[in-house]
Amino acid sequence: MRIILASSSPRRLQLMEQAGIPCEVIVSDVDENIEGPAHEQVEQLALRKARAVRQIVGKALMPSEPRETIIIAADTLVSLDDRVLSKPTSGADAFAMLRALQGRKHTVYTGVAIIKINDADDETHSFVESADVFFRPLTDYDIGGYIATGETDDKAGAYGAQGRGAVLVERIEGDFFTVMGLPISRLCAMLSDMDVDIWQ
């Protein structure tokens, strides 16, 4: 079986490896502009990414390659007071996001899409997980110091709880791996439901 992670995120690849699921990475260039609440956006973007990689795989598939292929895609967004915070576009943008998040609760949504390709029709599933994250009160010095680490650049909400951003987080209610960008437990449960043996 061939398993493809449709994501350039090193954190998602790390979680797949941690779960003992060998995979290759194929990334597509999809339009990530989409409207709607965060929980709808992440699911639709995950599906969009998975379908884009499905097209790439379909074009490249050789007769000698495994006919059963799994494509996994994910997308993560932060929501504060129903306002979606994606990746910051500048240091000033990151500063504004972190200042808005400090001392407050926000919700992280991660959407996951799975496409199972086999000799019959494709099988597609998707789901969304969420977790509430509580930031401790931060000074402007704290925020500036964190931005200087460079961690804010490619992360929704301008922080990574698995890195030095852990010092910003007071507590998390929900799945930590959802905050990291891939709810691995639910993903593996869904793969099992799709007759994918995650232990082999």
N, C-alpha and C positions, 0 to 999 in steps of 0.2 A: 504494500500500500504506500502511496505517495502522499505526504502531508505537506501542504504549502501554507506558510504564514504570510498573509497579504498585508504586511506592515513593516515599516523600516525602524520601528521602535526597538531599541536594544533591551528595554525592560520586558516587553512582551516575549521576545525571543528567550530571554533569561528564564521567564516563568515557564515557557514550554520545555526548556531543557531541564528545569528543576522538577517538572512533573514527569520527566523521563520520556517525553514525546519528541522523537527526532523529526525535524522539519527543515525545509528549505525556505528561503525568503524570496518572494517575487512581489515587487511593489509596482502599482499602477499610478498613473498621474490622473487623478479624478478631480472634478470640480467639487470642492468642499463647501461651496456657497449653498446654503439651504435654510429655509425659514421654519419656524415653529418652536415649540417648547424643547428644552434640552433633551428630554427622554425620547422624543420623536426624532430629533436630529441625529442622535448617536446611532439609533437603529437603522435609519435610512442611509446614513453615511457608511455604516458597516456593510450593509447590503450592496451599496454602490461600489465599494472597494472590492468586495468578493466577486461581484459580477464582472467587474473590469478585468480582474485576474483570470476569471473563468474564460473570458474571451482570448486572453493571451495564451493560456494553457491549451485551449481548443485549437488555436492556430499552430502551436508548436508540437502537439502530441504526435509521437511516432508510434508505429505499430508495435515496436519492441517494448514500449513503456507500459507501466501498470495501467490497466484500464480503470481501476478504482483509485480515485484521487479525492482527497479532502482539502478544501480551501477554507481557511479560517481568517476572518477579518474582524477588526475591532475599531471603535472610535470612542474617545472620552471627552466629556465636557464638564465644566463646573457651572453651577447655577447658584446665583445669589439674588434673593428676592425676585425670582422669576427672570432674572437677567442672565443671559448666557455669557460666560467668560471662556473664550477659546485661548489660543496661544497668543502671547503678547507680540506686538509688532515693533516694539522699541523698549528701551530701558524706562522711558517715562510711562509707557503703557503698563509695563510690569509693576512699576512703583504704584500706579493708581489702583491696579487690581489688588495688590497685596495690602495697601492701605485700606481698601474697602473690605477686605476679608478679615483684617486683624480684629481680635476680640469678639468674633462672631461665628455663627454656624453657617455653613454652606453645604450644598449637596453635590456630590460627584456622581455622574451617570456614565456608565460604560455600556455600549451596545456591542453585541457580538453577532456575526453572521457566519453560518457554516453552509458550504455547498459540498455535497457528496456527488462526485461524478462516477458513474459506472456505465455498463453497457446499455442499461435502460435509461430512462429519463433522469435528469438531475434531481436531487433531493435537497431542498433548501429550508433551513431553519434559522431563526433569529430570536434573540432575547435581550432584555435590558436589566442591568443590576444597578442599584444605587447605594450610596453610603453617605452618612452625614459626618462632616469634618468640622471640628471646633478648633479655631485658632486662639492662641493666647494673645493678650494685648501686646502690641509691638510698637516700638518707637520708630521714628524715621531712620535712626541709626541702624536699628535691627534690619529694617527693610533694605536700606542701602547696602549693608554688609552682605545680605543674602543675594541681592542682585549681582554684586561683584563676584560671586562664586561662578556665575555663568549658568547656573542651573535653571534659570527662569526662561531661557530662550525658546525651548521647544516643548513647553509643557502647558497644558490647559490650566488656566488660573494662575499661571506664572510660578508654580512650585512643584516639587517632587517630594512626596512624603517618604519615599524610600532612600532619599539622599540627605543632604544637609538641611533640606526643608523640614526634616523631622523635628528640628528644634522650634519650628513655628507652631506645631500641632499640639494642642492640649489633649485631645482624645478623638477617637474615631468610633462611631456607632455604625456597625455594618462590616462588610467584608473589606479587609485591608487591600486585597488584591484587586478589587474593583477600583480603588483609588489609584493603584499602580497602573491600571489600564487593561487588565485581563482577569476577570473573575474565574480563576482556573478551576475551582471546585465545580461550579455549575457547568462550565465548558466540558469538563471530563464526564460529568453525569450525562450531558446531552450527547456527547460522542458515544457513550455506552448505549444510550437509547437508540442510536443510529447504527448499532452493531459494529462499532469500531472498538477493538480490543486495545485499551490503553496500556495494558500490561505486557503486550508483546512488542 
